[in-house]
Amino acid sequence: MSTTATTAVGNLYHLPAIGLEELNAEAALQTRVDRKYVLATGTARRLLATCATDMRVLEMDGNRSFAYDSVYFDTAALDSYLLAARGRRRRYKIRTRTYVDSTVSFLEVKTEGAREATVKERIPYRLEDRSRLTAEGLGYVRETLAAAVGTVPAGALGPVLETRYHRTTFYLPGSGSRATIDSAVTWQQPGLDPWVLDDAVILETKSGSTAGPLDRHLWAAGIRPSRISKFATGMAALRPDLPANRWNRTLSRSLPLRPAA
């Protein structure tokens, strides 16, 4: 990205910036309620332009859009996916998250806390190990899951899905919440061709137990949250043989995919 601050949802130069250190201090939100929306790119641009609440945009080195890469791990029996597909309370996700622009990686374990709050725990991870679980990484995953959900995966864990996208992050100081917009969202299974979300973005709000002002703005415009998970919905989209009742509405109505170039 150039320093013009142009993103998939328009030129954001008019919004004040916030640095990463200040954002993390003000709204780290490792435990939070996530609400996700799949929007046509033009609709997202219009709704952001008409949102009256104060917003600041994460900016680093003059850039306001950043490349992300995540690799998700599961057993051969897809235990993590099936827990999500069946709506189990003790579900979890295991992934590496790479911030491509800064070449920094983390190993993350996400679990479901009280009242559907997402709890994310992570440790720094070697960039060259982002597509595999090292012995140390596996030990961290097992220890974290044992403490959070009381169980550990029965089988070996391997990479099952990779996602890539560009993210713009907003901070809403009035509510202490934050939001992200992901564009050019791409899903790829190991060894297969990638698919990309076509002319649409995923907008995600991250707040405490109550909805934030951006949620209320979207609701007033008739936009409701979508049931979507980059991991689970991506797996269901690329693997029609998997049970996917929880995401059928999203898959059929608001997830336009095409083969990536």
C-alpha positions as CSV (number, residue, x, y, z in Angstrom):
1,M,0.0,0.0,0.0
2,S,1.1,3.5,-0.7
3,T,1.1,6.4,1.8
4,T,-2.1,7.8,0.2
5,A,-4.1,5.5,2.7
6,T,-6.3,4.2,-0.1
7,T,-7.9,0.9,0.8
8,A,-10.5,-1.4,-0.7
9,V,-13.2,0.7,0.9
10,G,-12.0,4.1,-0.3
11,N,-9.5,6.8,0.7
12,L,-9.3,7.1,4.4
13,Y,-7.0,10.0,4.6
14,H,-9.7,12.2,6.3
15,L,-9.8,9.9,9.4
16,P,-7.2,10.4,12.1
17,A,-4.6,7.8,12.6
18,I,-3.8,5.6,15.6
19,G,-0.5,3.7,16.1
20,L,-0.3,0.1,17.0
21,E,1.0,0.6,20.5
22,E,-1.8,3.0,21.3
23,L,-4.4,0.8,19.8
24,N,-3.3,-2.2,21.8
25,A,-3.3,-0.1,25.0
26,E,-6.8,1.2,24.3
27,A,-8.5,-1.8,22.8
28,A,-6.5,-5.0,22.9
29,L,-9.8,-7.0,23.3
30,Q,-8.2,-10.4,23.5
31,T,-11.5,-11.5,25.1
32,R,-14.4,-10.1,23.1
33,V,-17.6,-10.6,21.3
34,D,-17.1,-10.7,17.5
35,R,-19.9,-9.7,15.0
36,K,-19.2,-10.4,11.4
37,Y,-20.8,-9.0,8.2
38,V,-20.3,-9.9,4.6
39,L,-20.8,-6.8,2.5
40,A,-20.5,-5.8,-1.2
41,T,-17.4,-3.6,-1.4
42,G,-19.5,-0.6,-2.5
43,T,-22.0,-1.0,0.4
44,A,-19.1,-1.1,2.9
45,R,-17.7,2.0,1.4
46,R,-21.0,3.8,1.6
47,L,-21.8,2.8,5.2
48,L,-18.4,3.8,6.4
49,A,-18.8,7.2,4.8
50,T,-22.1,7.8,6.5
51,C,-21.2,6.5,10.0
52,A,-21.4,9.4,12.4
53,T,-19.3,8.0,15.2
54,D,-15.7,9.0,15.6
55,M,-13.2,6.5,14.1
56,R,-9.5,6.3,13.9
57,V,-7.5,4.1,11.5
58,L,-4.5,2.0,12.4
59,E,-1.5,3.4,10.5
60,M,2.0,2.1,10.4
61,D,4.7,3.6,8.2
62,G,2.1,5.6,6.3
63,N,0.1,2.5,5.4
64,R,-3.5,1.7,6.5
65,S,-4.0,-1.7,4.9
66,F,-1.9,-4.7,5.8
67,A,-1.5,-8.2,4.4
68,Y,-2.4,-11.1,6.7
69,D,-1.8,-14.9,6.3
70,S,-3.2,-17.6,8.5
71,V,-2.7,-21.3,8.4
72,Y,-5.3,-23.5,10.3
73,F,-4.5,-26.8,11.8
74,D,-6.8,-29.8,12.4
75,T,-6.8,-33.5,12.8
76,A,-7.3,-35.9,9.9
77,A,-10.9,-36.4,11.2
78,L,-11.4,-32.6,11.2
79,D,-12.3,-32.5,14.9
80,S,-11.9,-28.7,15.2
81,Y,-14.1,-28.2,12.2
82,L,-16.8,-30.6,13.3
83,L,-17.0,-29.0,16.7
84,A,-17.7,-25.7,15.0
85,A,-20.2,-27.3,12.5
86,R,-22.1,-28.8,15.4
87,G,-22.1,-25.7,17.5
88,R,-20.3,-27.3,20.5
89,R,-19.5,-25.1,23.4
90,R,-16.0,-26.4,23.8
91,R,-14.9,-25.7,20.3
92,Y,-11.5,-24.3,19.4
93,K,-9.4,-23.1,16.5
94,I,-5.6,-23.5,16.1
95,R,-3.7,-21.4,13.6
96,T,-0.6,-19.4,12.9
97,R,-1.1,-15.8,12.1
98,T,1.5,-13.9,10.0
99,Y,1.6,-10.2,9.7
100,V,3.2,-10.2,6.2
101,D,4.4,-6.6,6.1
102,S,6.3,-6.9,9.3
103,T,7.2,-10.6,8.8
104,V,6.0,-11.5,12.3
105,S,4.2,-14.7,13.2
106,F,2.2,-16.0,16.2
107,L,0.8,-19.4,17.1
108,E,-2.8,-18.8,18.3
109,V,-5.4,-20.9,20.1
110,K,-9.0,-19.5,20.0
111,T,-11.6,-20.9,22.3
112,E,-15.2,-20.0,23.2
113,G,-15.6,-18.3,26.6
114,A,-18.6,-17.3,28.6
115,R,-21.6,-15.9,26.7
116,E,-20.1,-16.7,23.3
117,A,-17.1,-14.5,23.9
118,T,-14.0,-15.4,21.9
119,V,-10.8,-15.9,24.0
120,K,-7.5,-15.8,22.0
121,E,-4.2,-16.8,23.4
122,R,-1.0,-16.7,21.5
123,I,2.8,-17.0,21.5
124,P,5.5,-15.7,19.1
125,Y,6.3,-18.2,16.4
126,R,9.1,-18.6,13.9
127,L,8.1,-17.4,10.5
128,E,9.6,-20.5,8.8
129,D,7.4,-22.7,10.9
130,R,4.2,-21.0,10.1
131,S,2.9,-24.0,8.1
132,R,3.6,-26.6,10.7
133,L,3.4,-27.3,14.4
134,T,6.8,-27.7,16.1
135,A,7.2,-29.8,19.2
136,E,7.2,-26.6,21.3
137,G,4.1,-25.3,19.4
138,L,2.2,-28.6,19.9
139,G,3.0,-28.5,23.6
140,Y,1.6,-25.0,23.8
141,V,-1.5,-26.0,22.0
142,R,-2.2,-29.0,24.2
143,E,-1.5,-27.1,27.4
144,T,-3.7,-24.2,26.3
145,L,-6.6,-26.4,25.3
146,A,-6.4,-28.5,28.4
147,A,-6.8,-25.4,30.5
148,A,-9.4,-23.7,28.4
149,V,-11.7,-26.6,27.3
150,G,-10.5,-29.6,29.3
151,T,-9.5,-31.7,26.4
152,V,-6.9,-32.0,23.7
153,P,-7.1,-33.3,20.0
154,A,-7.0,-37.0,19.8
155,G,-5.1,-37.2,16.5
156,A,-2.1,-35.5,14.9
157,L,-2.5,-31.9,13.8
158,G,-1.7,-30.8,10.3
159,P,-2.4,-27.8,8.1
160,V,-5.9,-28.0,6.4
161,L,-6.5,-24.4,5.2
162,E,-4.7,-21.2,4.5
163,T,-6.3,-17.8,4.3
164,R,-4.9,-14.5,3.0
165,Y,-6.4,-11.0,2.9
166,H,-5.7,-7.3,3.4
167,R,-7.0,-5.7,6.6
168,T,-7.8,-2.2,7.6
169,T,-8.4,-1.7,11.4
170,F,-10.5,1.0,13.0
171,Y,-10.6,2.2,16.6
172,L,-13.9,3.7,17.9
173,P,-12.8,5.7,20.9
174,G,-16.3,6.5,22.2
175,S,-17.0,2.9,22.9
176,G,-13.5,1.5,23.2
177,S,-14.3,-1.0,20.5
178,R,-12.6,-1.8,17.2
179,A,-13.5,-3.0,13.8
180,T,-11.7,-4.6,10.9
181,I,-12.4,-4.8,7.2
182,D,-10.8,-7.7,5.2
183,S,-10.6,-7.5,1.5
184,A,-9.3,-9.8,-1.2
185,V,-10.0,-12.7,1.1
186,T,-8.6,-15.9,-0.3
187,W,-9.0,-19.5,0.9
188,Q,-6.7,-22.4,-0.2
189,Q,-6.4,-26.0,0.8
190,P,-3.0,-27.6,0.7
191,G,-2.0,-28.5,-2.8
192,L,-5.1,-27.1,-4.4
193,D,-5.9,-23.9,-6.3
194,P,-7.1,-20.8,-4.2
195,W,-10.5,-19.2,-4.3
196,V,-11.2,-15.5,-3.6
197,L,-14.2,-13.5,-2.2
198,D,-15.4,-11.7,-5.3
199,D,-16.1,-7.9,-4.9
200,A,-17.0,-8.3,-1.2
201,V,-15.4,-7.7,2.1
202,I,-15.8,-9.1,5.6
203,L,-16.4,-6.5,8.2
204,E,-15.9,-7.6,11.8
205,T,-16.7,-5.6,15.0
206,K,-14.9,-6.5,18.2
207,S,-16.4,-5.2,21.4
208,G,-17.4,-6.1,24.9
209,S,-20.8,-7.7,25.7
210,T,-22.8,-4.8,24.2
211,A,-22.9,-3.9,20.5
212,G,-20.9,-0.9,19.4
213,P,-21.9,2.1,17.4
214,L,-20.8,0.7,14.1
215,D,-23.0,-2.4,14.7
216,R,-26.0,-0.1,15.4
217,H,-25.2,1.9,12.2
218,L,-25.2,-1.3,10.2
219,W,-28.4,-2.5,11.8
220,A,-30.1,0.7,11.0
221,A,-29.2,0.2,7.4
222,G,-30.8,-3.2,7.4
223,I,-27.5,-5.1,7.6
224,R,-27.4,-8.0,10.1
225,P,-24.5,-10.1,11.2
226,S,-23.6,-13.1,9.0
227,R,-22.7,-16.5,10.4
228,I,-19.2,-16.8,9.0
229,S,-15.8,-18.1,10.2
230,K,-12.8,-17.8,7.9
231,F,-11.8,-21.2,9.0
232,A,-15.1,-23.1,9.1
233,T,-17.0,-21.3,6.4
234,G,-14.0,-21.5,4.2
235,M,-13.7,-25.2,4.8
236,A,-17.4,-25.7,4.0
237,A,-17.1,-23.6,0.8
238,L,-14.2,-25.6,-0.5
239,R,-15.4,-29.0,0.8
240,P,-19.1,-29.5,-0.2
241,D,-18.9,-32.9,1.3
242,L,-18.7,-31.5,4.9
243,P,-21.7,-30.8,7.1
244,A,-22.3,-27.1,6.8
245,N,-25.9,-26.4,8.1
246,R,-24.7,-23.5,10.3
247,W,-23.3,-21.7,7.3
248,N,-25.7,-22.6,4.5
249,R,-27.4,-19.2,4.4
250,T,-24.0,-17.4,4.2
251,L,-22.7,-19.8,1.6
252,S,-25.8,-19.5,-0.6
253,R,-26.6,-15.8,-0.2
254,S,-23.5,-13.7,0.6
255,L,-20.3,-15.5,-0.2
256,P,-19.5,-15.0,-3.9
257,L,-16.4,-17.0,-4.7
258,R,-14.3,-17.2,-7.8
259,P,-11.0,-18.9,-8.7
260,A,-8.1,-16.7,-7.7
261,A,-5.9,-15.4,-10.5
